[in-house]
């Protein structure tokens, strides 16, 4: 049959063949003026409906109330209409019927993954089978669906999306299930290394970083995270397609992926993309809706809560290998769960999941605002305590499992786990941040500080800084409470820089300062002892030094004799003189340190006998005068790398005290 040229006028659709229409079919709000023969030659259902109309004719004259005046042309057209059919609940609506009608007229229809499911359902509804007519709509759509759509991951996702318009029939025909199986099987072949945080966010972060410093609750966040660069690859594009699915279809797809033992990282990436698309505010850098998105496109609070609880319930329980990307996402989910008042089980699951990888977090992640009216503090300290508890429980389980596997070889109980030390530094930074909150009680500060084991901190400089911040922000704290708070520090683990600062800190109680000075003296004594041992060892072998000097002189003489000039000889002599001067200087310095150490010991013993009779600047000034040295005031920063680097060169003997 030759192709016909269709046209549409308002809510009516005409096929301009030059022949008058002899059938009108209504689908939704569209009226199709067609011809019986093309339709009945392809569709058994339309053939039956038309036959019934002709067997039991009914008047098809339209109601014309208020329209008495009609032209002769319109009256003739109405009289020509012999059959009128209304197709209720046609799958895919008027758009799909239009394509099916074009197919009946022989017009070429370009098939694609977005229309294949509705067209397949339309063929089923109209009974356009191969038995009724050769090369009919059902066989053509089935062939394209199997050979083209299901062979591609992206095309399968688009076809699954189109099933939402024809869901009851698409489900019964197995189209939905076949799309889901195709996506789940083909997603398993995708390389998880390609996955990253959505491209749009990474691009926004780069632009913002170049223009100004992003702030959150007063904290600068200019530090770039690993993997934050834009990754323009195919993985991102099909993840974006997944976000267009309805929640019900997405849940079915995730379940199919998990049943098929798909890589957990792929499942996790799917959940991350979907959550970011449908829950505004998960990412702090993307909280303002774009100007192009209308308010009607934003899901309601109930819908967002349903999406969030679905995402959390399907999160893999394993520890993610993508470090800060997933950890940041989990903290975003937790903040949003608090805002949306999600179920307690949902929030508890998130806290446990975060606890498994707490060492991958940043200080910015830990600062979870408190949304409860019963909580007076600015940040949710209770939440962090629960997360820290999950982290310590997981660490204990790992250690027990390691001891069981090691069996008889066990003996590394004193080894500091790197994850524990990272979390120790995080908690010290968190304590310093919340320490400035005037509503934070001393007991809560104290309990959080002592919750970590001793192995979590190589140095207590960060803890000292947090204590200093708290005491500065809470000047009304009693002497007893100040001593209790200062008791969380181990003065033996303070670096020289921290000790110097603490010795002149007016906010510390007297007992804490005396302890700092005492352990600083011990450090000095160990240093002197080590130097003396080295000096004695060197002095016990004078013959070796002399022999070495003689060898150098002999070599220099021989060289001078061979080369005929005295430059080598004079150089050797200068080198020997320099060595002797260095040895004399070292002995002098050792004697000075011994005298200073003895002087400090006598002064501290005298202070301990006298008690805190001298107050504030008086006793502090006397300490400085009696010690015969001045302390260099520095700001102690737990995050200052120079402090740690300066300390790394010294192997501590005072830990073995």
Secondary structure as GFF3:
##gff-version 3
##sequence-region A 1 657
A	DSSP	beta_strand	5	9	.	.	.	ID=ss1
A	DSSP	beta_strand	12	16	.	.	.	ID=ss2
A	DSSP	beta_strand	23	27	.	.	.	ID=ss3
A	DSSP	beta_strand	30	34	.	.	.	ID=ss4
A	DSSP	alpha_helix	36	40	.	.	.	ID=ss5
A	DSSP	alpha_helix	44	55	.	.	.	ID=ss6
A	DSSP	alpha_helix	72	80	.	.	.	ID=ss7
A	DSSP	beta_strand	84	86	.	.	.	ID=ss8
A	DSSP	alpha_helix	93	104	.	.	.	ID=ss9
A	DSSP	alpha_helix	116	125	.	.	.	ID=ss10
A	DSSP	alpha_helix	137	144	.	.	.	ID=ss11
A	DSSP	pi_helix	145	149	.	.	.	ID=ss12
A	DSSP	alpha_helix	153	162	.	.	.	ID=ss13
A	DSSP	three_ten_helix	163	166	.	.	.	ID=ss14
A	DSSP	alpha_helix	167	172	.	.	.	ID=ss15
A	DSSP	alpha_helix	175	187	.	.	.	ID=ss16
A	DSSP	three_ten_helix	192	194	.	.	.	ID=ss17
A	DSSP	alpha_helix	199	211	.	.	.	ID=ss18
A	DSSP	beta_strand	215	216	.	.	.	ID=ss19
A	DSSP	beta_strand	219	220	.	.	.	ID=ss20
A	DSSP	alpha_helix	234	242	.	.	.	ID=ss21
A	DSSP	alpha_helix	247	259	.	.	.	ID=ss22
A	DSSP	alpha_helix	264	278	.	.	.	ID=ss23
A	DSSP	three_ten_helix	284	286	.	.	.	ID=ss24
A	DSSP	three_ten_helix	295	297	.	.	.	ID=ss25
A	DSSP	alpha_helix	301	313	.	.	.	ID=ss26
A	DSSP	alpha_helix	324	340	.	.	.	ID=ss27
A	DSSP	alpha_helix	344	355	.	.	.	ID=ss28
A	DSSP	three_ten_helix	358	360	.	.	.	ID=ss29
A	DSSP	alpha_helix	363	366	.	.	.	ID=ss30
A	DSSP	alpha_helix	381	406	.	.	.	ID=ss31
A	DSSP	three_ten_helix	407	409	.	.	.	ID=ss32
A	DSSP	alpha_helix	418	434	.	.	.	ID=ss33
A	DSSP	alpha_helix	442	449	.	.	.	ID=ss34
A	DSSP	three_ten_helix	454	456	.	.	.	ID=ss35
A	DSSP	alpha_helix	461	473	.	.	.	ID=ss36
A	DSSP	alpha_helix	479	486	.	.	.	ID=ss37
A	DSSP	three_ten_helix	491	493	.	.	.	ID=ss38
A	DSSP	alpha_helix	496	503	.	.	.	ID=ss39
A	DSSP	alpha_helix	510	539	.	.	.	ID=ss40
A	DSSP	alpha_helix	542	563	.	.	.	ID=ss41
A	DSSP	alpha_helix	567	610	.	.	.	ID=ss42
A	DSSP	alpha_helix	616	627	.	.	.	ID=ss43
A	DSSP	alpha_helix	641	648	.	.	.	ID=ss44
A	DSSP	three_ten_helix	654	656	.	.	.	ID=ss45
###
